[in-house]
Amino acid sequence: MLKLGSAQLETYRYMGTKNTNDRSMVVHIRYGDRSILFTADIGLTAQRVLATENAEHFKSDILKLPHHGVGGISPQLLDAASPELCFVSNGPTSRDVKLQKTAVLKRNIPLYFTSRQPLVLLTDGKIWEAQQWPADSLMLPWYQHQPEQAKK
């Protein structure tokens, strides 16, 4: 575990394979009562093993879907994380994301795609704020997207 101020980062790796993607570092970040799980590029085997071995640690408000949404997502990972929101770094019309998109939406979990529209996630440790910015915001400075009170 690594502490960064009030935040805690825990890392996990599945080493039972030579597959580079399955050996990706999974990072769970906690801040106050809130948490987010970044699953890197892990595949189904790593998802199942890590979620089964770490189920009590993987509970997260937000889940970044593995491997840009490509391939499947294990029910064990979705059960362990039990997220309230998921996001994927790919587009909603990509045929590659079909399995993960279907699995998440069947559970009525909101799903965001970040390939063309940035997703900004903010927390004070008690609540999350999620904002999906317009596609053209990638060309504008960050401060132009702040709420009015942040601009003062």
PyMOL commands that place a pseudoatom at each C-alpha (Angstrom):
pseudoatom trace, name=CA, resn=MET, resi=1, chain=A, elem=C, hetatm=0, pos=[0.000, 0.000, 0.000]
pseudoatom trace, name=CA, resn=LEU, resi=2, chain=A, elem=C, hetatm=0, pos=[1.200, 3.503, -0.842]
pseudoatom trace, name=CA, resn=LYS, resi=3, chain=A, elem=C, hetatm=0, pos=[-0.141, 6.601, 0.903]
pseudoatom trace, name=CA, resn=LEU, resi=4, chain=A, elem=C, hetatm=0, pos=[-0.412, 9.898, -0.947]
pseudoatom trace, name=CA, resn=GLY, resi=5, chain=A, elem=C, hetatm=0, pos=[-1.720, 12.417, 1.539]
pseudoatom trace, name=CA, resn=SER, resi=6, chain=A, elem=C, hetatm=0, pos=[-5.141, 11.116, 2.550]
pseudoatom trace, name=CA, resn=ALA, resi=7, chain=A, elem=C, hetatm=0, pos=[-5.347, 8.748, -0.419]
pseudoatom trace, name=CA, resn=GLN, resi=8, chain=A, elem=C, hetatm=0, pos=[-4.269, 5.107, -0.346]
pseudoatom trace, name=CA, resn=LEU, resi=9, chain=A, elem=C, hetatm=0, pos=[-3.133, 3.166, -3.405]
pseudoatom trace, name=CA, resn=GLU, resi=10, chain=A, elem=C, hetatm=0, pos=[-3.037, -0.604, -3.390]
pseudoatom trace, name=CA, resn=THR, resi=11, chain=A, elem=C, hetatm=0, pos=[-1.553, -2.534, -6.283]
pseudoatom trace, name=CA, resn=TYR, resi=12, chain=A, elem=C, hetatm=0, pos=[-2.253, -6.057, -7.474]
pseudoatom trace, name=CA, resn=ARG, resi=13, chain=A, elem=C, hetatm=0, pos=[-0.712, -8.259, -10.137]
pseudoatom trace, name=CA, resn=TYR, resi=14, chain=A, elem=C, hetatm=0, pos=[-1.450, -11.685, -11.513]
pseudoatom trace, name=CA, resn=MET, resi=15, chain=A, elem=C, hetatm=0, pos=[1.866, -13.417, -12.099]
pseudoatom trace, name=CA, resn=GLY, resi=16, chain=A, elem=C, hetatm=0, pos=[0.538, -16.850, -13.067]
pseudoatom trace, name=CA, resn=THR, resi=17, chain=A, elem=C, hetatm=0, pos=[1.094, -16.279, -16.787]
pseudoatom trace, name=CA, resn=LYS, resi=18, chain=A, elem=C, hetatm=0, pos=[3.586, -14.990, -19.329]
pseudoatom trace, name=CA, resn=ASN, resi=19, chain=A, elem=C, hetatm=0, pos=[0.850, -12.938, -20.996]
pseudoatom trace, name=CA, resn=THR, resi=20, chain=A, elem=C, hetatm=0, pos=[1.949, -9.312, -20.661]
pseudoatom trace, name=CA, resn=ASN, resi=21, chain=A, elem=C, hetatm=0, pos=[-1.588, -7.943, -20.498]
pseudoatom trace, name=CA, resn=ASP, resi=22, chain=A, elem=C, hetatm=0, pos=[-2.610, -10.332, -17.733]
pseudoatom trace, name=CA, resn=ARG, resi=23, chain=A, elem=C, hetatm=0, pos=[0.447, -9.213, -15.741]
pseudoatom trace, name=CA, resn=SER, resi=24, chain=A, elem=C, hetatm=0, pos=[-0.651, -5.567, -15.884]
pseudoatom trace, name=CA, resn=MET, resi=25, chain=A, elem=C, hetatm=0, pos=[-0.744, -3.646, -12.625]
pseudoatom trace, name=CA, resn=VAL, resi=26, chain=A, elem=C, hetatm=0, pos=[-4.224, -3.217, -11.146]
pseudoatom trace, name=CA, resn=VAL, resi=27, chain=A, elem=C, hetatm=0, pos=[-4.529, -0.156, -8.904]
pseudoatom trace, name=CA, resn=HIS, resi=28, chain=A, elem=C, hetatm=0, pos=[-7.198, 0.452, -6.285]
pseudoatom trace, name=CA, resn=ILE, resi=29, chain=A, elem=C, hetatm=0, pos=[-7.337, 4.023, -4.992]
pseudoatom trace, name=CA, resn=ARG, resi=30, chain=A, elem=C, hetatm=0, pos=[-9.219, 4.945, -1.830]
pseudoatom trace, name=CA, resn=TYR, resi=31, chain=A, elem=C, hetatm=0, pos=[-9.882, 8.453, -0.624]
pseudoatom trace, name=CA, resn=GLY, resi=32, chain=A, elem=C, hetatm=0, pos=[-12.142, 8.812, 2.388]
pseudoatom trace, name=CA, resn=ASP, resi=33, chain=A, elem=C, hetatm=0, pos=[-15.182, 6.601, 1.839]
pseudoatom trace, name=CA, resn=ARG, resi=34, chain=A, elem=C, hetatm=0, pos=[-14.783, 6.560, -1.958]
pseudoatom trace, name=CA, resn=SER, resi=35, chain=A, elem=C, hetatm=0, pos=[-12.738, 4.277, -4.203]
pseudoatom trace, name=CA, resn=ILE, resi=36, chain=A, elem=C, hetatm=0, pos=[-11.909, 3.551, -7.821]
pseudoatom trace, name=CA, resn=LEU, resi=37, chain=A, elem=C, hetatm=0, pos=[-10.403, 0.425, -9.392]
pseudoatom trace, name=CA, resn=PHE, resi=38, chain=A, elem=C, hetatm=0, pos=[-8.154, 0.724, -12.459]
pseudoatom trace, name=CA, resn=THR, resi=39, chain=A, elem=C, hetatm=0, pos=[-7.820, -2.683, -14.123]
pseudoatom trace, name=CA, resn=ALA, resi=40, chain=A, elem=C, hetatm=0, pos=[-5.202, -1.900, -16.788]
pseudoatom trace, name=CA, resn=ASP, resi=41, chain=A, elem=C, hetatm=0, pos=[-5.180, -4.528, -19.568]
pseudoatom trace, name=CA, resn=ILE, resi=42, chain=A, elem=C, hetatm=0, pos=[-5.933, -7.695, -17.599]
pseudoatom trace, name=CA, resn=GLY, resi=43, chain=A, elem=C, hetatm=0, pos=[-7.750, -10.473, -19.421]
pseudoatom trace, name=CA, resn=LEU, resi=44, chain=A, elem=C, hetatm=0, pos=[-10.383, -12.910, -18.205]
pseudoatom trace, name=CA, resn=THR, resi=45, chain=A, elem=C, hetatm=0, pos=[-8.029, -15.269, -16.368]
pseudoatom trace, name=CA, resn=ALA, resi=46, chain=A, elem=C, hetatm=0, pos=[-6.350, -12.475, -14.413]
pseudoatom trace, name=CA, resn=GLN, resi=47, chain=A, elem=C, hetatm=0, pos=[-9.748, -10.860, -13.732]
pseudoatom trace, name=CA, resn=ARG, resi=48, chain=A, elem=C, hetatm=0, pos=[-11.135, -14.077, -12.258]
pseudoatom trace, name=CA, resn=VAL, resi=49, chain=A, elem=C, hetatm=0, pos=[-8.084, -14.901, -10.155]
pseudoatom trace, name=CA, resn=LEU, resi=50, chain=A, elem=C, hetatm=0, pos=[-7.517, -11.377, -8.814]
pseudoatom trace, name=CA, resn=ALA, resi=51, chain=A, elem=C, hetatm=0, pos=[-11.209, -10.800, -8.084]
pseudoatom trace, name=CA, resn=THR, resi=52, chain=A, elem=C, hetatm=0, pos=[-11.538, -14.164, -6.318]
pseudoatom trace, name=CA, resn=GLU, resi=53, chain=A, elem=C, hetatm=0, pos=[-8.370, -13.729, -4.261]
pseudoatom trace, name=CA, resn=ASN, resi=54, chain=A, elem=C, hetatm=0, pos=[-9.052, -10.078, -3.405]
pseudoatom trace, name=CA, resn=ALA, resi=55, chain=A, elem=C, hetatm=0, pos=[-12.841, -9.850, -3.352]
pseudoatom trace, name=CA, resn=GLU, resi=56, chain=A, elem=C, hetatm=0, pos=[-12.905, -8.066, 0.012]
pseudoatom trace, name=CA, resn=HIS, resi=57, chain=A, elem=C, hetatm=0, pos=[-10.447, -5.432, -1.297]
pseudoatom trace, name=CA, resn=PHE, resi=58, chain=A, elem=C, hetatm=0, pos=[-11.914, -4.809, -4.776]
pseudoatom trace, name=CA, resn=LYS, resi=59, chain=A, elem=C, hetatm=0, pos=[-15.209, -3.162, -3.744]
pseudoatom trace, name=CA, resn=SER, resi=60, chain=A, elem=C, hetatm=0, pos=[-15.191, 0.131, -5.675]
pseudoatom trace, name=CA, resn=ASP, resi=61, chain=A, elem=C, hetatm=0, pos=[-17.558, 2.928, -6.499]
pseudoatom trace, name=CA, resn=ILE, resi=62, chain=A, elem=C, hetatm=0, pos=[-16.034, 3.262, -9.961]
pseudoatom trace, name=CA, resn=LEU, resi=63, chain=A, elem=C, hetatm=0, pos=[-14.494, 0.615, -12.215]
pseudoatom trace, name=CA, resn=LYS, resi=64, chain=A, elem=C, hetatm=0, pos=[-12.309, 1.278, -15.237]
pseudoatom trace, name=CA, resn=LEU, resi=65, chain=A, elem=C, hetatm=0, pos=[-13.094, -1.644, -17.522]
pseudoatom trace, name=CA, resn=PRO, resi=66, chain=A, elem=C, hetatm=0, pos=[-10.117, -3.793, -18.540]
pseudoatom trace, name=CA, resn=HIS, resi=67, chain=A, elem=C, hetatm=0, pos=[-8.179, -3.547, -21.780]
pseudoatom trace, name=CA, resn=HIS, resi=68, chain=A, elem=C, hetatm=0, pos=[-10.075, -0.650, -23.389]
pseudoatom trace, name=CA, resn=GLY, resi=69, chain=A, elem=C, hetatm=0, pos=[-13.240, -2.721, -23.220]
pseudoatom trace, name=CA, resn=VAL, resi=70, chain=A, elem=C, hetatm=0, pos=[-11.792, -5.337, -25.575]
pseudoatom trace, name=CA, resn=GLY, resi=71, chain=A, elem=C, hetatm=0, pos=[-12.785, -8.906, -24.787]
pseudoatom trace, name=CA, resn=GLY, resi=72, chain=A, elem=C, hetatm=0, pos=[-14.969, -10.089, -21.972]
pseudoatom trace, name=CA, resn=ILE, resi=73, chain=A, elem=C, hetatm=0, pos=[-15.327, -9.111, -18.366]
pseudoatom trace, name=CA, resn=SER, resi=74, chain=A, elem=C, hetatm=0, pos=[-15.579, -11.759, -15.703]
pseudoatom trace, name=CA, resn=PRO, resi=75, chain=A, elem=C, hetatm=0, pos=[-18.665, -11.876, -13.491]
pseudoatom trace, name=CA, resn=GLN, resi=76, chain=A, elem=C, hetatm=0, pos=[-16.263, -12.345, -10.559]
pseudoatom trace, name=CA, resn=LEU, resi=77, chain=A, elem=C, hetatm=0, pos=[-14.695, -8.934, -11.205]
pseudoatom trace, name=CA, resn=LEU, resi=78, chain=A, elem=C, hetatm=0, pos=[-18.059, -7.207, -11.547]
pseudoatom trace, name=CA, resn=ASP, resi=79, chain=A, elem=C, hetatm=0, pos=[-19.289, -8.941, -8.387]
pseudoatom trace, name=CA, resn=ALA, resi=80, chain=A, elem=C, hetatm=0, pos=[-16.177, -8.087, -6.365]
pseudoatom trace, name=CA, resn=ALA, resi=81, chain=A, elem=C, hetatm=0, pos=[-16.056, -4.440, -7.487]
pseudoatom trace, name=CA, resn=SER, resi=82, chain=A, elem=C, hetatm=0, pos=[-19.827, -3.968, -7.422]
pseudoatom trace, name=CA, resn=PRO, resi=83, chain=A, elem=C, hetatm=0, pos=[-19.389, -0.534, -9.035]
pseudoatom trace, name=CA, resn=GLU, resi=84, chain=A, elem=C, hetatm=0, pos=[-21.919, 2.260, -9.248]
pseudoatom trace, name=CA, resn=LEU, resi=85, chain=A, elem=C, hetatm=0, pos=[-20.308, 3.564, -12.449]
pseudoatom trace, name=CA, resn=CYS, resi=86, chain=A, elem=C, hetatm=0, pos=[-17.989, 2.106, -15.092]
pseudoatom trace, name=CA, resn=PHE, resi=87, chain=A, elem=C, hetatm=0, pos=[-15.922, 3.692, -17.801]
pseudoatom trace, name=CA, resn=VAL, resi=88, chain=A, elem=C, hetatm=0, pos=[-13.932, 2.430, -20.735]
pseudoatom trace, name=CA, resn=SER, resi=89, chain=A, elem=C, hetatm=0, pos=[-11.240, 4.065, -22.831]
pseudoatom trace, name=CA, resn=ASN, resi=90, chain=A, elem=C, hetatm=0, pos=[-12.856, 3.204, -26.138]
pseudoatom trace, name=CA, resn=GLY, resi=91, chain=A, elem=C, hetatm=0, pos=[-15.857, 4.249, -28.177]
pseudoatom trace, name=CA, resn=PRO, resi=92, chain=A, elem=C, hetatm=0, pos=[-19.443, 3.055, -27.659]
pseudoatom trace, name=CA, resn=THR, resi=93, chain=A, elem=C, hetatm=0, pos=[-19.806, 1.861, -31.261]
pseudoatom trace, name=CA, resn=SER, resi=94, chain=A, elem=C, hetatm=0, pos=[-16.620, -0.204, -31.340]
pseudoatom trace, name=CA, resn=ARG, resi=95, chain=A, elem=C, hetatm=0, pos=[-17.551, -3.832, -31.932]
pseudoatom trace, name=CA, resn=ASP, resi=96, chain=A, elem=C, hetatm=0, pos=[-14.658, -4.794, -29.647]
pseudoatom trace, name=CA, resn=VAL, resi=97, chain=A, elem=C, hetatm=0, pos=[-16.461, -3.459, -26.562]
pseudoatom trace, name=CA, resn=LYS, resi=98, chain=A, elem=C, hetatm=0, pos=[-19.678, -5.400, -27.129]
pseudoatom trace, name=CA, resn=LEU, resi=99, chain=A, elem=C, hetatm=0, pos=[-19.122, -8.109, -24.472]
pseudoatom trace, name=CA, resn=GLN, resi=100, chain=A, elem=C, hetatm=0, pos=[-18.112, -5.741, -21.686]
pseudoatom trace, name=CA, resn=LYS, resi=101, chain=A, elem=C, hetatm=0, pos=[-20.735, -3.157, -22.641]
pseudoatom trace, name=CA, resn=THR, resi=102, chain=A, elem=C, hetatm=0, pos=[-23.471, -5.803, -22.578]
pseudoatom trace, name=CA, resn=ALA, resi=103, chain=A, elem=C, hetatm=0, pos=[-22.343, -7.252, -19.229]
pseudoatom trace, name=CA, resn=VAL, resi=104, chain=A, elem=C, hetatm=0, pos=[-22.238, -3.839, -17.545]
pseudoatom trace, name=CA, resn=LEU, resi=105, chain=A, elem=C, hetatm=0, pos=[-25.522, -2.567, -18.960]
pseudoatom trace, name=CA, resn=LYS, resi=106, chain=A, elem=C, hetatm=0, pos=[-27.301, -5.829, -17.984]
pseudoatom trace, name=CA, resn=ARG, resi=107, chain=A, elem=C, hetatm=0, pos=[-26.484, -4.903, -14.385]
pseudoatom trace, name=CA, resn=ASN, resi=108, chain=A, elem=C, hetatm=0, pos=[-27.900, -1.391, -14.905]
pseudoatom trace, name=CA, resn=ILE, resi=109, chain=A, elem=C, hetatm=0, pos=[-24.537, 0.219, -14.181]
pseudoatom trace, name=CA, resn=PRO, resi=110, chain=A, elem=C, hetatm=0, pos=[-23.987, 3.594, -15.904]
pseudoatom trace, name=CA, resn=LEU, resi=111, chain=A, elem=C, hetatm=0, pos=[-21.244, 3.275, -18.526]
pseudoatom trace, name=CA, resn=TYR, resi=112, chain=A, elem=C, hetatm=0, pos=[-19.111, 6.099, -19.900]
pseudoatom trace, name=CA, resn=PHE, resi=113, chain=A, elem=C, hetatm=0, pos=[-16.839, 6.011, -22.950]
pseudoatom trace, name=CA, resn=THR, resi=114, chain=A, elem=C, hetatm=0, pos=[-13.755, 8.226, -22.988]
pseudoatom trace, name=CA, resn=SER, resi=115, chain=A, elem=C, hetatm=0, pos=[-12.379, 7.783, -26.505]
pseudoatom trace, name=CA, resn=ARG, resi=116, chain=A, elem=C, hetatm=0, pos=[-13.579, 11.192, -27.674]
pseudoatom trace, name=CA, resn=GLN, resi=117, chain=A, elem=C, hetatm=0, pos=[-15.077, 12.839, -24.586]
pseudoatom trace, name=CA, resn=PRO, resi=118, chain=A, elem=C, hetatm=0, pos=[-13.065, 13.295, -21.396]
pseudoatom trace, name=CA, resn=LEU, resi=119, chain=A, elem=C, hetatm=0, pos=[-14.618, 11.999, -18.200]
pseudoatom trace, name=CA, resn=VAL, resi=120, chain=A, elem=C, hetatm=0, pos=[-13.726, 14.050, -15.139]
pseudoatom trace, name=CA, resn=LEU, resi=121, chain=A, elem=C, hetatm=0, pos=[-14.139, 12.326, -11.785]
pseudoatom trace, name=CA, resn=LEU, resi=122, chain=A, elem=C, hetatm=0, pos=[-13.879, 14.367, -8.596]
pseudoatom trace, name=CA, resn=THR, resi=123, chain=A, elem=C, hetatm=0, pos=[-14.392, 13.333, -5.001]
pseudoatom trace, name=CA, resn=ASP, resi=124, chain=A, elem=C, hetatm=0, pos=[-14.116, 14.894, -1.587]
pseudoatom trace, name=CA, resn=GLY, resi=125, chain=A, elem=C, hetatm=0, pos=[-13.957, 11.405, -0.084]
pseudoatom trace, name=CA, resn=LYS, resi=126, chain=A, elem=C, hetatm=0, pos=[-17.703, 11.356, 0.554]
pseudoatom trace, name=CA, resn=ILE, resi=127, chain=A, elem=C, hetatm=0, pos=[-19.345, 11.779, -2.848]
pseudoatom trace, name=CA, resn=TRP, resi=128, chain=A, elem=C, hetatm=0, pos=[-18.250, 11.478, -6.474]
pseudoatom trace, name=CA, resn=GLU, resi=129, chain=A, elem=C, hetatm=0, pos=[-18.924, 14.017, -9.158]
pseudoatom trace, name=CA, resn=ALA, resi=130, chain=A, elem=C, hetatm=0, pos=[-18.741, 12.710, -12.724]
pseudoatom trace, name=CA, resn=GLN, resi=131, chain=A, elem=C, hetatm=0, pos=[-18.748, 15.077, -15.675]
pseudoatom trace, name=CA, resn=GLN, resi=132, chain=A, elem=C, hetatm=0, pos=[-18.428, 14.085, -19.316]
pseudoatom trace, name=CA, resn=TRP, resi=133, chain=A, elem=C, hetatm=0, pos=[-17.044, 17.020, -21.236]
pseudoatom trace, name=CA, resn=PRO, resi=134, chain=A, elem=C, hetatm=0, pos=[-17.861, 17.762, -24.888]
pseudoatom trace, name=CA, resn=ALA, resi=135, chain=A, elem=C, hetatm=0, pos=[-15.505, 16.319, -27.494]
pseudoatom trace, name=CA, resn=ASP, resi=136, chain=A, elem=C, hetatm=0, pos=[-14.157, 19.752, -28.440]
pseudoatom trace, name=CA, resn=SER, resi=137, chain=A, elem=C, hetatm=0, pos=[-13.043, 20.343, -24.829]
pseudoatom trace, name=CA, resn=LEU, resi=138, chain=A, elem=C, hetatm=0, pos=[-9.853, 18.396, -25.544]
pseudoatom trace, name=CA, resn=MET, resi=139, chain=A, elem=C, hetatm=0, pos=[-8.530, 21.497, -27.272]
pseudoatom trace, name=CA, resn=LEU, resi=140, chain=A, elem=C, hetatm=0, pos=[-9.382, 23.929, -24.445]
pseudoatom trace, name=CA, resn=PRO, resi=141, chain=A, elem=C, hetatm=0, pos=[-7.493, 24.583, -21.195]
pseudoatom trace, name=CA, resn=TRP, resi=142, chain=A, elem=C, hetatm=0, pos=[-8.660, 22.635, -18.153]
pseudoatom trace, name=CA, resn=TYR, resi=143, chain=A, elem=C, hetatm=0, pos=[-9.691, 25.737, -16.158]
pseudoatom trace, name=CA, resn=GLN, resi=144, chain=A, elem=C, hetatm=0, pos=[-12.342, 26.658, -18.741]
pseudoatom trace, name=CA, resn=HIS, resi=145, chain=A, elem=C, hetatm=0, pos=[-14.343, 23.618, -17.625]
pseudoatom trace, name=CA, resn=GLN, resi=146, chain=A, elem=C, hetatm=0, pos=[-14.400, 24.376, -13.922]
pseudoatom trace, name=CA, resn=PRO, resi=147, chain=A, elem=C, hetatm=0, pos=[-17.607, 25.243, -12.081]
pseudoatom trace, name=CA, resn=GLU, resi=148, chain=A, elem=C, hetatm=0, pos=[-18.069, 28.962, -11.467]
pseudoatom trace, name=CA, resn=GLN, resi=149, chain=A, elem=C, hetatm=0, pos=[-16.953, 28.775, -7.818]
pseudoatom trace, name=CA, resn=ALA, resi=150, chain=A, elem=C, hetatm=0, pos=[-13.639, 27.204, -8.905]
pseudoatom trace, name=CA, resn=LYS, resi=151, chain=A, elem=C, hetatm=0, pos=[-12.931, 30.073, -11.316]
pseudoatom trace, name=CA, resn=LYS, resi=152, chain=A, elem=C, hetatm=0, pos=[-13.026, 32.722, -8.556]
for i in range(1, 152): cmd.bond("trace and resi %d" % i, "trace and resi %d" % (i + 1))
show_as sticks, trace
zoom trace
